[in-house]
Every structure is written in structure tokens, then in C-alpha cells.
Amino acid sequence: LAIIDLSEAGFQPMESADGTVVIVYNGEIYNFEALRKELLDYPYKGYSDTEVILAAYQKWGKKAFERLNGIFALALFDKRSRELLVVRDRAGIKPLYYFFDGTNLIFSSEIKGILVHDIPRTLDHDAFMHYLRVLYTPAPYTMFKNIRKLEPGGMLTFKENKIHIESYVLEEKGNAPEISDKGLHEVVEAAVKRQLVSDRPIGVYLSGGFDSSIVLNCASRVHGAINTFSVGFDLGKNHPREGTFNADSALARKTAAFYGATHHEILLSVEDARNLFQKAILHLDEPIGNATVLPMLHLAEFTKPLATVVLGGDGGDELFGGYERYRLSLLSTYYRKVPQALRAIANRIYPRLCKLDTSPGIERFMQFLFQKDTEVQRILSTPTTLSVTRDFFEEKFFSRPSDDFESVFMDTDRQSWLVDECLMRTDKMAMASAVEVRVPFLDNEVVDFASRIPRNEKVTLFETKRMLKRTFKNDLPPFLYGQPKRGWFSPGGEWIKMEPFSTMVDDILSPSYYEGTAALFNWEEVKKMLETHRDGREYHMVMLWAILTFQAWAKTYKVHI
């Protein structure tokens, strides 16, 4: 997917001018023009950012990667040292997988690229348990045993049949701008301006929320008239929840008009959802239990004829404290300061307060983001120890005590859920139609700036995203303020009940669908969950969708236990 320098001079694989270094690379380097000015002594053949990476490596060696501000997965072979370097961007926007059997290294931006080498398609049991608890596979795991994700900011060195993995990210931030509303405005606007560089048509994914609206605001200052894209849902005029699921697309339409953008909107029907499901499963590479994969795939297909590059608002919530769970966690932190005896009395009188009486750390994280033990055990064919995911997250993110749990919470979301669920889902569904999604909020300079903002300027007992909303208050349409935080939900729970999607669900959620993984599930309990969900007695969309996605994936990829 060539974006910058579409001539032969930008083709890959690309060799350095002296022929000693070779690179293959997916992504964009946003500061490549600034780096090129520092590297004027290199004999360039074209003006691609790929060639700038080669020039940077030849001058600075491995330290070149810390200078790159962009989205990338790359592999660079140095013929002189006989080293292969496999490197992923700091924020983890571009996926990168590898397989190593002690001798052979295989790497790819897609798991499919590894599987063509006849790798055993064995299910990783720990990864499967992680998936049932958090609905995605946290790095470094994948659902395939022995295939791993290179983590954000990671550099894998392969030499003499051995691999070594380390982070190339510097902790030092250099000459950081002062923390102020003006500084935040400038750093976000500069990031959007950098990411508008393209030799292909460009647009903005507009959801109706603050983050994508801020991106559009900044883009419209630089780009003038710009195309915006959003997706809504067609559940039928008589469906009672039609308006609920289309509130965001209505706001997006209104916001686009406010900025004079040329807005494009497409609706997703239940028939569309059914027709797109298998294609989404194929392009995901591994299951992600989120129904929004379908509208995102539909939106990318709709966008492609009009824009090859789009900017989105991903990352704003994790960096600036936008999720309601951060505010509720803070409320829990304050509640825990009440003497235990008084809390015990209050908990007896008002049992709902027990949810606030959760210690900071892994227990509170589990309360907000893990599927319940009872739900997971119910759908498994045999009783299983569920501590593996708890232990994984505790060791990786909560092993060090902190007096500011909400900041740790946001960092954990940014390093895990954002990367392995949100960004992975966005990238794969867009790239299925050869659309590149850029995320200005995850620009290096914005991330560094946000990391220094005090927690009370992100989330308080009464506000979320406090500083970001205040900073852009005079730039954004007034009607965005006062809107509830909805999140972008897809009507997966409704599709499960509606034809023709429901017929496909019945087929997949049966023991005869795929023998390779059928033994994992208690199909009688799954059937009961499906029945009670459809007749409205209980709500089981989340777990049903997780099993649906997993089974379709397992059959598509011929995975065995």
C-alpha cells in the first residue's frame, strides 16, 4: 500500500545506496522530512520515507528507531553484521508477528503470512483463557501456540540462529513543552498536521465523539474541505432500538456540517452483517470478541473509493482519561478511605456499594474488564482454573504498588486493550480494503505530553477527559458538550435474534459445526444462553459473540486443541 512516493524509487524490498542494508516495511514515518534534512549526505534515489529509514540506520545504527515518529512494522537486514532486525512502532499501531523454533525465524504483519510455512495450527490454551476473560489476546500471546506478537516499541534481533528482544524506546523525553492548555492544543494540532502528509486521497473517520471531532477540527484548519466518513445501523424502522444505535452517527453528521466537511455515511443492515462476518473473521487473524469489527469492515469498504488514508480518534480516552470506568475507579478509591467499619455498615444497607469496595490493583481491574468467573465456567465443558489471566495481568501491569491507581489503570488500557483489541481491530478491518488508518493522538509527541499531565487534569469524581475538553472548548461545536459517554456499540445482541444472522448463529453455536474445538464448550449451556438471550429473559450477547467469533475463526484457520 504505497502512500508516499508512488514511483519505482519507493518500491520494496529496498536496498541502501551502498547495497549493505535491505528493508521491508509497512507503515508511515511522519517526521521523515525532518529526518531527511538531518541526513542530507545520503545519496537518495527518491523521496519515500522508506529510504529515510535506511539513511537513518546507516548513520545512527539501532538508535535510529527511537528517532522515528510513525506507525510501522519493519524488518531490516544488515549484510555487514549478518543481523536481521524486526521492529514495531512505539504505540503498537501496526501489528507484527513472529515464529521461532530455535533455528528458523518467520515474521509477518499477518499471521496468515506465517501459516503458509506449514506451522502447526495448535491452540494456545493460556491465550484461549485470556480471550474468554478479556475478549482479545494480550501480547505477547496469539491464539496460535508458538506464534507471538512483537510488543509495541519492540526490537527483535536475529543473529546466528538466536533471537534477542528488547525495547528501543527511550524514557527521556528531551525538551518537553510546558504542560498547559496552549501546549496541549499545539502538540495535538502539530500531530494532525504531520499525519495529513500523503500522496493519496485523505479523510477522517468521524464517530460523533470528542476525539475524532478534535482531529477533524485540526485537519480542517490545514486541509480545508475534507471528506469525513461514518457508519450507522439499519435495524428496520419499527425496531425499538434503532435510534439508540444511531445516536453517534447522527452527531457525526451534525459535526461534519459544523466544519463544512463533505460527509459520507453508510448504513449496515442485518443482511450486511451476515454477509461480512466470515470476511471479518479471515482478516482478523485471531478472534476479537467485539461486534464492531463488522461496521468497521463495512466502513472501510465504503471509504476506499474516496480515500486511501483516514485519520481517527483512537487513543484519546486512554491518554486523557475518557472512560467512565476511570471515574468510577476514582470514586472507589475515595470510598476505600472511609473507615472499614463504616464501609461494612454501608455495604449491608446498600449492597450496590460493595462494587466500590474493591482494592486498587488487579482486583479492581478485573471488576471492570474481566468477564465473570461464573459466565466463563458455565460455557466450558470441564471445570478450569481461571487464575491464569489474573496472574498474567497482575505480573505485567500491577506488580509494583502505586498511590495513583487510576493512572496505572489508564496506562494498562493503553498498553493492552488499546493495542491488542482496539488498534488491532481498526487496522485489520481497514487494511482488508487497503485503507490506512492513522491515529494522531498516539503520535510520539502527544503520548509524551499526555504522560506528564497530572491525573486530576484527566479524570475527577465529576469529569472525564477534563483538560482535553477544556483545551478545545472554543474549537468544537457546543452540542458535543453535555452528551453522554456512549462508546461505539454495535447491535450484535440484536443481530443474534434477527434473520438471516440468527440462522448462521445457530449453525456456528452447535457441536457439529467444527470438530477441532467443539470439545472445549458445554453446548447445552451455550444453547440455554442463546435461548434466554433471544427471548429477553437474560442478556448474554458478550459471551455468545465471543464463542461465535472463536468457533468461526477456529474452523476458518483449521485450528486444533
C-alpha positions as CSV (number, residue, x, y, z in Angstrom):
1,L,0.0,0.0,0.0
2,A,2.2,2.9,-1.3
3,I,1.2,6.2,0.3
4,I,4.4,8.4,-0.2
5,D,6.5,8.3,-3.4
6,L,4.4,6.1,-5.7
7,S,7.3,5.8,-8.2
8,E,9.7,2.9,-8.7
9,A,12.1,4.6,-6.3
10,G,9.7,3.7,-3.5
11,F,9.4,0.0,-4.3
12,Q,10.3,-2.7,-1.8
13,P,12.3,-4.6,-0.8
14,M,14.7,-1.6,-0.8
15,E,18.4,-1.6,-0.6
16,S,20.6,1.1,0.8
17,A,22.7,3.1,-1.7
18,D,25.8,1.0,-1.0
19,G,23.8,-2.3,-1.0
20,T,24.7,-3.3,2.5
21,V,21.3,-2.9,4.1
22,V,17.9,-4.2,2.9
23,I,14.5,-3.3,4.3
24,V,10.8,-4.4,4.0
25,Y,8.4,-2.1,5.8
26,N,4.7,-1.4,6.4
27,G,3.5,2.0,7.7
28,E,4.4,5.7,7.6
29,I,7.1,7.8,9.2
30,Y,5.6,11.2,9.9
31,N,8.8,13.0,10.7
32,F,10.7,11.6,7.6
33,E,11.1,15.1,6.1
34,A,12.7,16.5,9.2
35,L,15.0,13.5,9.5
36,R,15.9,13.8,5.8
37,K,17.1,17.3,6.5
38,E,19.5,15.9,9.1
39,L,20.6,13.2,6.6
40,L,21.4,15.3,3.6
41,D,24.7,13.4,2.9
42,Y,22.8,10.3,1.9
43,P,22.5,9.7,-1.9
44,Y,18.7,9.5,-2.2
45,K,17.1,7.9,-5.3
46,G,13.5,9.1,-4.5
47,Y,11.6,10.8,-1.7
48,S,10.0,7.9,0.2
49,D,10.0,7.6,3.9
50,T,11.4,4.0,3.5
51,E,14.6,5.4,2.1
52,V,14.9,7.8,5.0
53,I,14.8,4.8,7.4
54,L,17.8,3.3,5.6
55,A,19.7,6.6,5.7
56,A,18.9,6.9,9.4
57,Y,20.1,3.4,10.2
58,Q,23.3,3.8,8.3
59,K,24.1,7.0,10.3
60,W,22.8,6.1,13.7
61,G,22.5,2.3,13.7
62,K,19.9,0.8,16.1
63,K,19.5,4.2,17.7
64,A,17.7,5.3,14.5
65,F,14.5,3.6,15.6
66,E,14.0,5.8,18.6
67,R,14.0,8.8,16.3
68,L,11.1,7.5,14.2
69,N,7.7,9.1,14.8
70,G,5.1,7.0,13.0
71,I,3.2,3.8,12.5
72,F,5.4,0.9,11.3
73,A,6.4,-2.8,11.3
74,L,9.7,-3.3,9.6
75,A,12.4,-5.8,9.0
76,L,16.0,-4.6,8.2
77,F,18.8,-6.9,7.3
78,D,22.4,-5.7,7.8
79,K,24.7,-7.7,5.5
80,R,27.8,-6.5,7.3
81,S,26.8,-7.7,10.7
82,R,24.6,-10.5,9.4
83,E,21.9,-9.3,11.7
84,L,18.1,-9.2,11.0
85,L,16.2,-6.5,13.0
86,V,12.4,-6.8,13.3
87,V,10.9,-3.6,14.7
88,R,7.5,-2.3,15.7
89,D,6.3,1.2,16.3
90,R,6.1,2.7,19.9
91,A,2.3,2.7,20.2
92,G,1.7,-0.7,18.6
93,I,-0.5,0.7,15.8
94,K,0.9,-1.7,13.1
95,P,0.8,-5.5,14.0
96,L,3.9,-7.6,13.8
97,Y,4.0,-11.4,14.4
98,Y,6.9,-13.9,14.6
99,F,7.5,-17.7,14.9
100,F,10.8,-19.0,16.2
101,D,11.5,-22.7,16.6
102,G,15.1,-22.4,17.9
103,T,16.5,-22.3,14.4
104,N,14.1,-20.7,12.0
105,L,12.5,-17.2,12.3
106,I,9.4,-16.3,10.4
107,F,7.9,-12.9,10.7
108,S,4.9,-11.1,9.1
109,S,2.4,-8.3,9.5
110,E,-0.3,-11.0,9.3
111,I,-0.5,-14.4,11.0
112,K,-1.6,-15.8,7.6
113,G,1.9,-14.9,6.3
114,I,3.4,-17.3,8.9
115,L,0.9,-20.1,8.4
116,V,1.8,-20.6,4.7
117,H,5.0,-22.1,6.0
118,D,3.1,-25.1,7.4
119,I,3.4,-24.1,11.1
120,P,1.4,-26.4,13.5
121,R,-2.1,-24.8,14.0
122,T,-2.3,-25.7,17.7
123,L,-4.5,-23.6,20.1
124,D,-2.6,-21.9,22.9
125,H,-4.6,-22.8,25.9
126,D,-3.5,-19.8,28.0
127,A,-4.3,-17.4,25.2
128,F,-7.8,-19.0,24.9
129,M,-8.4,-18.4,28.6
130,H,-7.2,-14.8,28.2
131,Y,-9.6,-14.4,25.3
132,L,-12.6,-15.6,27.3
133,R,-11.8,-13.2,30.2
134,V,-11.0,-10.0,28.2
135,L,-12.3,-10.8,24.7
136,Y,-8.9,-10.4,23.0
137,T,-5.4,-12.0,23.1
138,P,-3.0,-9.8,25.1
139,A,0.6,-9.6,23.8
140,P,2.9,-11.4,23.5
141,Y,0.4,-14.2,23.1
142,T,-1.5,-15.1,20.0
143,M,-4.2,-17.8,19.8
144,F,-1.7,-20.0,18.0
145,K,0.8,-21.8,20.1
146,N,4.4,-20.7,19.3
147,I,3.3,-17.7,17.2
148,R,3.9,-14.4,19.2
149,K,3.3,-10.7,18.8
150,L,6.3,-8.4,19.0
151,E,5.2,-5.8,21.6
152,P,5.0,-2.1,20.9
153,G,8.4,-0.4,20.9
154,G,10.0,-3.8,20.5
155,M,13.1,-4.7,18.5
156,L,13.8,-8.4,17.8
157,T,17.4,-9.2,16.7
158,F,18.1,-12.4,14.9
159,K,21.7,-13.5,14.5
160,E,23.4,-16.9,14.4
161,N,20.1,-18.7,14.9
162,K,19.4,-16.9,18.1
163,I,16.8,-14.1,18.9
164,H,17.0,-11.3,21.4
165,I,14.1,-9.0,22.1
166,E,14.4,-5.6,23.8
167,S,12.6,-2.2,23.8
168,Y,14.2,0.6,21.8
169,V,12.1,3.3,23.4
170,L,13.9,6.0,25.5
171,E,12.5,7.1,28.8
172,E,14.0,10.5,28.5
173,K,11.6,13.0,26.8
174,G,14.2,15.7,25.9
175,N,13.0,19.3,25.7
176,A,9.3,18.7,26.6
177,P,6.8,21.5,26.2
178,E,5.3,23.0,29.3
179,I,2.0,21.4,30.5
180,S,-0.7,23.9,29.7
181,D,-3.9,24.1,27.6
182,K,-2.0,26.1,25.0
183,G,0.8,23.4,24.9
184,L,-1.7,20.6,24.5
185,H,-3.5,22.4,21.7
186,E,-0.3,23.0,19.9
187,V,1.0,19.4,20.3
188,V,-2.3,17.8,19.1
189,E,-2.6,20.2,16.2
190,A,1.0,19.6,15.1
191,A,0.4,15.8,15.2
192,V,-2.6,16.1,13.0
193,K,-0.8,18.3,10.5
194,R,2.1,15.8,10.4
195,Q,-0.2,12.9,9.7
196,L,-2.0,14.6,6.8
197,V,1.0,14.1,4.6
198,S,0.0,11.8,1.8
199,D,0.2,11.3,-2.0
200,R,-3.2,9.6,-1.8
201,P,-6.7,10.9,-1.1
202,I,-7.2,11.5,2.7
203,G,-10.2,11.7,5.0
204,V,-11.4,11.5,8.7
205,Y,-13.3,8.7,10.4
206,L,-15.9,10.6,12.4
207,S,-17.7,8.8,15.3
208,G,-19.6,11.7,16.8
209,G,-17.4,11.8,19.9
210,F,-14.8,14.4,21.2
211,D,-11.6,12.7,19.9
212,S,-12.5,12.3,16.2
213,S,-14.1,15.8,16.3
214,I,-10.9,17.2,17.6
215,V,-9.0,15.5,14.8
216,L,-11.4,16.9,12.2
217,N,-11.1,20.4,13.8
218,C,-7.3,20.3,13.4
219,A,-7.4,18.7,10.0
220,S,-9.9,21.3,8.6
221,R,-7.5,24.1,9.6
222,V,-4.8,22.6,7.4
223,H,-6.6,20.7,4.7
224,G,-9.6,22.9,4.0
225,A,-12.5,20.9,2.6
226,I,-12.1,17.3,3.8
227,N,-14.1,14.1,3.4
228,T,-15.5,12.5,6.6
229,F,-16.9,9.0,7.0
230,S,-19.2,7.4,9.5
231,V,-21.4,4.2,9.7
232,G,-24.9,3.7,11.1
233,F,-27.2,0.8,11.5
234,D,-30.4,-0.2,9.7
235,L,-32.4,-2.4,12.1
236,G,-35.7,-1.6,10.5
237,K,-38.0,1.4,11.1
238,N,-40.0,-0.4,13.7
239,H,-37.1,-1.7,15.7
240,P,-37.3,-0.1,19.2
241,R,-33.5,0.5,19.5
242,E,-32.9,1.9,16.0
243,G,-32.3,5.4,17.4
244,T,-30.1,4.2,20.3
245,F,-27.6,2.7,17.9
246,N,-27.6,5.6,15.5
247,A,-27.1,8.4,18.0
248,D,-23.4,8.6,17.3
249,S,-23.8,8.7,13.5
250,A,-26.3,11.5,13.8
251,L,-23.8,13.5,15.9
252,A,-21.1,12.8,13.3
253,R,-23.3,14.1,10.6
254,K,-24.0,17.3,12.6
255,T,-20.3,17.8,13.4
256,A,-19.2,17.4,9.8
257,A,-21.7,20.1,8.8
258,F,-20.3,22.4,11.5
259,Y,-16.9,22.2,9.9
260,G,-18.1,22.3,6.3
261,A,-16.8,18.8,5.6
262,T,-18.1,16.6,2.9
263,H,-19.7,13.9,4.9
264,H,-20.3,10.3,3.7
265,E,-22.4,7.9,5.7
266,I,-23.3,4.3,5.1
267,L,-25.8,2.1,7.0
268,L,-25.2,-1.6,8.0
269,S,-28.2,-3.9,7.8
270,V,-28.5,-7.3,9.4
271,E,-28.1,-8.8,5.9
272,D,-24.8,-6.9,5.5
273,A,-23.6,-8.1,8.9
274,R,-24.3,-11.7,7.9
275,N,-22.5,-11.3,4.6
276,L,-19.4,-9.6,6.1
277,F,-19.0,-12.0,9.1
278,Q,-16.7,-14.6,7.5
279,K,-14.6,-12.0,5.7
280,A,-14.0,-10.2,9.0
281,I,-13.0,-13.5,10.7
282,L,-10.5,-14.2,7.9
283,H,-8.9,-10.7,8.1
284,L,-8.7,-10.6,12.0
285,D,-6.1,-13.5,12.0
286,E,-7.2,-14.3,15.6
287,P,-10.6,-13.8,17.3
288,I,-11.6,-10.4,18.8
289,G,-14.9,-10.7,20.6
290,N,-16.3,-7.3,19.6
291,A,-19.2,-6.9,17.1
292,T,-17.8,-3.6,15.9
293,V,-15.5,-5.4,13.6
294,L,-18.4,-5.7,11.1
295,P,-19.3,-2.0,10.8
296,M,-15.6,-1.1,10.7
297,L,-15.1,-3.5,7.8
298,H,-18.2,-2.1,6.1
299,L,-16.9,1.4,6.6
300,A,-13.5,0.7,5.1
301,E,-15.0,-0.9,2.0
302,F,-17.2,2.2,1.7
303,T,-14.3,4.6,2.2
304,K,-11.8,3.1,-0.2
305,P,-13.0,4.6,-3.5
306,L,-12.9,8.1,-1.9
307,A,-9.9,8.0,0.5
308,T,-6.9,5.7,0.9
309,V,-5.7,7.3,4.1
310,V,-8.0,8.2,7.1
311,L,-7.3,9.8,10.4
312,G,-9.2,8.5,13.5
313,G,-9.6,9.4,17.2
314,D,-8.3,6.2,18.8
315,G,-6.2,6.6,21.9
316,G,-7.8,9.8,23.3
317,D,-9.7,8.0,26.0
318,E,-6.7,6.1,27.3
319,L,-4.3,9.0,27.2
320,F,-6.6,11.7,28.6
321,G,-9.0,9.8,30.9
322,G,-12.1,9.5,28.8
323,Y,-13.7,6.2,30.0
324,E,-16.3,6.2,32.7
325,R,-14.5,3.3,34.4
326,Y,-11.7,5.7,35.4
327,R,-14.1,8.0,37.1
328,L,-15.8,5.1,38.9
329,S,-12.4,3.7,39.9
330,L,-11.6,7.1,41.4
331,L,-14.9,7.0,43.3
332,S,-13.9,3.6,44.6
333,T,-10.5,4.9,45.7
334,Y,-12.2,7.7,47.8
335,Y,-14.7,5.2,49.2
336,R,-11.9,3.0,50.4
337,K,-10.6,5.9,52.5
338,V,-13.8,5.6,54.7
339,P,-13.0,3.5,57.8
340,Q,-13.6,-0.2,57.2
341,A,-16.2,-0.5,60.0
342,L,-18.4,2.3,58.4
343,R,-18.0,0.7,55.0
344,A,-19.2,-2.6,56.3
345,I,-22.4,-1.0,57.6
346,A,-22.9,1.0,54.4
347,N,-22.4,-2.2,52.3
348,R,-25.0,-4.1,54.3
349,I,-27.6,-1.3,53.9
350,Y,-26.8,-0.6,50.3
351,P,-25.4,-3.8,48.8
352,R,-24.5,-2.0,45.5
353,L,-21.8,-0.1,47.4
354,C,-19.9,-3.4,47.6
355,K,-18.8,-2.8,44.0
356,L,-17.0,0.3,45.1
357,D,-15.3,-1.5,48.0
358,T,-12.6,-3.1,45.8
359,S,-8.9,-2.8,46.5
360,P,-6.9,-1.0,43.8
361,G,-4.8,-3.3,41.6
362,I,-5.7,-6.4,39.8
363,E,-9.0,-6.9,41.7
364,R,-10.4,-3.6,40.6
365,F,-9.1,-4.1,37.1
366,M,-10.8,-7.4,36.9
367,Q,-14.0,-5.9,38.2
368,F,-14.2,-3.5,35.2
369,L,-12.7,-5.5,32.4
370,F,-12.9,-9.3,33.1
371,Q,-15.8,-11.5,32.2
372,K,-17.3,-13.0,35.3
373,D,-16.0,-16.4,36.5
374,T,-19.5,-17.9,36.5
375,E,-20.1,-16.9,32.9
376,V,-16.8,-18.4,31.7
377,Q,-17.1,-21.6,33.8
378,R,-20.6,-22.1,32.5
379,I,-19.7,-22.3,28.9
380,L,-16.6,-24.6,29.3
381,S,-17.0,-28.4,29.1
382,T,-14.8,-29.1,32.1
383,P,-14.1,-27.0,35.2
384,T,-10.9,-25.0,34.6
385,T,-8.7,-22.9,36.8
386,L,-9.3,-19.3,35.8
387,S,-6.4,-17.7,37.6
388,V,-4.1,-17.7,34.5
389,T,-5.3,-14.4,33.2
390,R,-5.4,-12.8,36.6
391,D,-1.8,-13.8,37.2
392,F,-0.7,-12.6,33.8
393,F,-2.2,-9.1,34.2
394,E,-1.0,-8.8,37.8
395,E,2.6,-9.6,37.0
396,K,2.7,-7.5,33.8
397,F,0.9,-4.4,35.0
398,F,0.2,-4.4,38.7
399,S,3.3,-5.9,40.4
400,R,4.5,-2.5,41.6
401,P,2.4,-0.7,44.2
402,S,1.2,2.8,43.3
403,D,-0.6,5.6,45.1
404,D,-2.3,6.6,41.9
405,F,-4.2,3.6,40.7
406,E,-6.2,5.5,38.0
407,S,-3.0,6.5,36.2
408,V,-1.9,2.8,36.2
409,F,-5.3,1.8,35.0
410,M,-5.1,4.2,32.0
411,D,-1.6,3.0,31.2
412,T,-2.6,-0.6,31.3
413,D,-5.5,0.1,29.0
414,R,-3.2,1.9,26.6
415,Q,-0.6,-0.9,26.6
416,S,-3.0,-3.8,26.4
417,W,-6.7,-3.2,25.4
418,L,-5.9,-0.3,23.1
419,V,-3.1,-2.2,21.3
420,D,-4.4,-5.7,21.1
421,E,-8.1,-5.1,20.8
422,C,-8.9,-1.6,19.5
423,L,-6.0,-0.7,17.3
424,M,-5.7,-4.3,16.0
425,R,-9.4,-4.4,15.1
426,T,-9.2,-1.0,13.4
427,D,-6.0,-1.8,11.4
428,K,-7.1,-5.2,10.2
429,M,-10.6,-4.2,9.1
430,A,-9.2,-1.1,7.3
431,M,-6.3,-2.9,5.6
432,A,-8.7,-5.6,4.4
433,S,-9.8,-2.8,1.9
434,A,-6.2,-1.3,1.6
435,V,-7.2,1.7,3.8
436,E,-4.5,3.1,6.1
437,V,-5.8,4.5,9.4
438,R,-3.7,7.0,11.2
439,V,-4.1,8.0,14.9
440,P,-2.8,11.4,15.7
441,F,-3.5,11.0,19.5
442,L,-0.8,8.3,19.5
443,D,1.8,10.4,17.8
444,N,5.0,10.2,19.9
445,E,4.8,13.9,21.0
446,V,1.2,13.6,22.1
447,V,1.8,10.5,24.1
448,D,4.9,12.0,25.8
449,F,2.9,15.2,26.6
450,A,-0.1,13.2,27.9
451,S,2.2,11.1,30.2
452,R,3.1,14.3,32.1
453,I,-0.4,15.6,32.6
454,P,-1.5,15.2,36.3
455,R,-4.3,12.7,36.9
456,N,-6.6,15.3,38.3
457,E,-6.4,17.1,34.9
458,K,-7.6,13.9,33.2
459,V,-10.3,12.5,35.5
460,T,-12.0,13.7,38.6
461,L,-15.1,12.5,40.6
462,F,-17.3,14.6,38.3
463,E,-15.4,14.9,35.0
464,T,-13.6,12.7,32.4
465,K,-11.1,14.0,29.8
466,R,-11.0,17.2,31.8
467,M,-8.0,19.0,30.2
468,L,-8.6,17.9,26.7
469,K,-12.3,19.0,26.7
470,R,-11.3,22.4,28.2
471,T,-8.5,22.9,25.8
472,F,-10.6,22.5,22.7
473,K,-13.9,24.0,24.1
474,N,-13.7,27.1,21.8
475,D,-12.9,25.0,18.7
476,L,-15.6,22.3,19.0
477,P,-19.3,22.6,18.3
478,P,-21.2,23.4,21.6
479,F,-23.6,20.5,21.1
480,L,-20.8,17.9,21.7
481,Y,-20.7,19.1,25.4
482,G,-23.2,17.6,27.7
483,Q,-23.5,14.4,25.6
484,P,-23.4,11.1,27.5
485,K,-20.4,8.9,27.1
486,R,-21.9,6.1,25.0
487,G,-18.9,4.3,23.4
488,W,-19.4,3.0,19.9
489,F,-21.7,-0.1,20.3
490,S,-22.8,-2.4,17.5
491,P,-26.2,-4.1,17.7
492,G,-24.6,-7.6,17.9
493,G,-27.1,-8.5,20.6
494,E,-30.0,-7.7,18.2
495,W,-28.4,-9.4,15.2
496,I,-28.2,-12.7,17.1
497,K,-32.0,-12.6,17.2
498,M,-32.6,-11.5,13.6
499,E,-32.7,-13.3,10.3
500,P,-30.6,-14.0,8.4
501,F,-27.9,-13.6,11.0
502,S,-29.6,-15.8,13.5
503,T,-29.5,-18.9,11.2
504,M,-25.8,-18.5,10.9
505,V,-25.5,-18.2,14.7
506,D,-27.5,-21.5,15.2
507,D,-25.1,-23.2,12.8
508,I,-21.9,-22.0,14.5
509,L,-23.1,-22.4,18.1
510,S,-23.6,-26.1,17.7
511,P,-21.2,-29.1,18.5
512,S,-21.4,-30.3,14.9
513,Y,-20.1,-27.0,13.4
514,Y,-16.3,-27.7,13.9
515,E,-14.9,-30.8,15.5
516,G,-11.5,-29.4,16.1
517,T,-12.5,-27.2,19.0
518,A,-16.0,-28.5,19.8
519,A,-14.8,-30.4,22.9
520,L,-14.0,-27.1,24.7
521,F,-17.6,-26.0,25.2
522,N,-20.6,-27.1,27.2
523,W,-23.1,-26.9,24.3
524,E,-26.2,-27.4,26.4
525,E,-25.3,-24.3,28.5
526,V,-24.5,-22.3,25.3
527,K,-27.9,-23.3,23.9
528,K,-29.6,-22.1,27.1
529,M,-27.8,-18.8,27.0
530,L,-28.8,-18.3,23.4
531,E,-32.5,-19.1,24.1
532,T,-32.7,-16.8,27.2
533,H,-31.0,-14.1,25.3
534,R,-33.3,-14.3,22.4
535,D,-36.5,-14.3,24.5
536,G,-35.3,-11.4,26.5
537,R,-35.1,-13.1,29.9
538,E,-31.3,-12.6,30.2
539,Y,-28.5,-10.7,28.3
540,H,-25.7,-12.9,27.0
541,M,-24.5,-11.1,23.9
542,V,-20.9,-10.7,25.1
543,M,-20.2,-14.4,25.8
544,L,-22.3,-15.6,22.8
545,W,-20.4,-13.3,20.5
546,A,-17.0,-14.4,21.9
547,I,-17.9,-18.1,21.2
548,L,-19.3,-17.3,17.8
549,T,-16.2,-15.5,16.8
550,F,-13.9,-18.1,18.2
551,Q,-15.6,-21.1,16.6
552,A,-15.8,-19.4,13.2
553,W,-12.1,-18.5,13.5
554,A,-11.0,-22.0,14.5
555,K,-12.8,-23.5,11.6
556,T,-11.5,-20.9,9.1
557,Y,-7.9,-21.5,10.2
558,K,-8.2,-25.3,10.9
559,V,-7.0,-24.9,14.5
560,H,-6.9,-27.9,16.8
561,I,-6.7,-28.3,20.6
